Amino acid sequence: MKNVMRTVMIVLAFGLASHSILGQERMTKKFKTLNTEIVINASAEKVWETMVLDYGKVGNFSPFIYSSHYESGSLKGEVGAERKCYFSENKKRWAHETILDIDAQNMRMINIIKDAAKFPLDKNNSQAIYYVKDNGDGTATAGYKFQFRTKPAFMAGLAKGKFKKLLGETLVGLKHYVETGEVVNASNNKFKDIKNTYNYTVLK
């Protein structure tokens, strides 16, 4: 049970989407919402490239992923690109994801989980958005926003606090990787050295 819960939290941290661009046609049941952001000392274009356009390389900045790679479709971050992320060293916990939609002008992307290791998620009532905002001063704000419903539903309340931490720590890894070029993932355990260096924000 503990491993199942951890798999749920890790997978959701990287984006779960419904099949609607507006995200509401299939969001018919009650869900919970989380939103985390971090300011990065780099241009919005550079952050967008790392966070979204280098879609298969999420393993360069996630402290929860051991490795990631493109599966099929475009090798760039665009609609139809697919990646596989491994959340355990023995590759028994994984997620197969694809980009559902991208608004490049406004730097927003919707991601969907096609398949994954066992985890209790109601996919028809879960969605996520990755976004980047230009702060106009040479910095950018990167964020993850997602609405989710677990299956069984009562697990959502138990997991919400953990989700906040996982989303925030992924943004910390992104910030460090963009600003320094140093990889942060579960294989090198670099996150323990940087986790108290940067601050992220949980929005209400």
N, C-alpha and C positions, 0 to 999 in steps of 0.2 A: 504493500500500500504506500509506503514511504517513497519508493522509487517511482511509482505511478504519479503521485502528487508532484514530485520534482520534475518529471518529464512534462507534465501539464504546464507548470509554471515557466519552464525554460522555453518550451515551444511557443507559448503565448507571447513571451517577451519579444519575439521577432516578427509577430504579425499574423493575424488570422482574419480573413476577409470573407464576406458574403459574396454572392455573385451579382450584386447590384452596385453600380458605380456610386449611387447615392447612399447605399448601405442601409436602406430602410424597408424595401419591399419584402425582404425575407426576415427582417428583424421584428418578428411578430410577438415574441415572448419577452418577458421582463429580463433585462440584462444589467450588468454593472459596467461602469466606465472608469478608465484610468487614463491619465495624461501626464507624461514627464517630459521635461526639457532640460537642455544644457547649452550654455554659451560657449562657442568654440572660436579661438583666435585664428581664424582663417576665413577666406572668402566663402560666400554661400555656394558658389560654383564648385569649389574644391570639396566642401562638405557633402554636397549633393552627389558629386562623382563617387566619393568613397562610400557613402551610405546606400546609394541606390544604383548608380550606373555600373559600379563594379559589383554587381549583384551576387556573383558566385564567390566573392571573397569576404563574406561576412565573418569568416573565421579569422580574419586579420585583426578584428577588434572586439570580438565577443568573448568575455571571460568564461562563458558557459559552453562554448563550442570547441571541440577538439580539432575538427577539420570541416571544410565545406568545399563543394565543387559544383560546376555547372553540370546539369543532367542532359538537357536538350533545349531546342529552340535557340534564340539569339544568344550570343556570347556577351552581349551588352545588356544593360538594364533597360529592357523595354518589354512591352506586352508579349507574353508567351515565353519569356525566358524562364528556365526552371533551374533550381538548385537543390542540393541535398546537404543537410547539415547533420553532423554527428555529435550527440551530447554525452557520449560515453567513449572511453578509450577502446573498448572492444566493439564499438559500432552497433551495439544492440539497441540503443536508443537513438532515433533519428527522425527527421522531418523532411518531407519532399514538398517543396514550395514552388509557386509560380507567381509571376506578376500579373495581376488582373487588369490593372489600369494605371496609367501615368499621366499626370498633368505637368509636363516639363516646365511650362511657363511659370506656374505657381509653385513648382517644386513640391509636389505631393504625389505619393504613390500608394496604391492599395495592393496588398499581398494576400495570397490565399494558400492555405495548407491543403495540398492534394491528398496526402497520405502521411502517416506517422506511426511510430511505435505506440503501444497501447496508452491511451489517455482519455479520460471522460470529458469530452468536449462536444457541445452542441454546435456543430459547424454552421448550421443554418441560422444561428442567432449569435454569431461572433464575427467581428470584423476589426481590422486595424488599418491605420494610416501612418505612413512615415512622412515627415515634412521637414523642410528647411526654410528659414526666414532670414533675409538679408537685413542686418541691423543698421546698415548705412554708415558704419564706422570702421569697416574692415573686419568685423566679426560677423558670425552667423549663429542663429539659434536652431538647433536640431531637436526634433521631438518625435515621440511615439505616442499615438493616441489609439486606444482600442476599447471596444465594447465586447463583453464576453458573457457567455452563459455556459456553465459546465453541465455535465450529465453524469450523475444526478445533480440537480440545480443547487442543492444545499452546499456543495463543495465550493461554490463561488465565494461565499462569505469567508470561508476558511482560508482561501487562497489569496484574497485581495491584497492583504498586507505584504505577502511574499512577492506578489506581482510588482508592487511599487518598487521594491528593492531591486528586483531583477531588471526591470526596465531602466531604472536609474543607473545601475552599475554597467549595463550595456552602453549607455550614453557616455559614461566615464571612460570606458574602453575606446569608444569612437573618438572622443576628444583627444585622448593621449596619442592614439595612432595618427590622427590627422596632424596634430601639432608637432610630433616628434618623429614619426615614421616607424616607431617601435611597435612590433606586433604584440597584441594582448589577446591571449586565448587560454583555454583550459589546459593545453599541452605545456605551455611554458610557465604557467602559474605566475605570470607577471603582475596580475591584478593585485595581489597582496601587497606589492610594493608601492602601488599608486592609489589605492582605494581612498586614502585619506587626503589626497593631494587636491582633488577637484570636488566641486559641489554641483549637484543637480537639483532641479526644482520639481516638486510634485504639485500640479495644478489642481484646483478644486473644480 
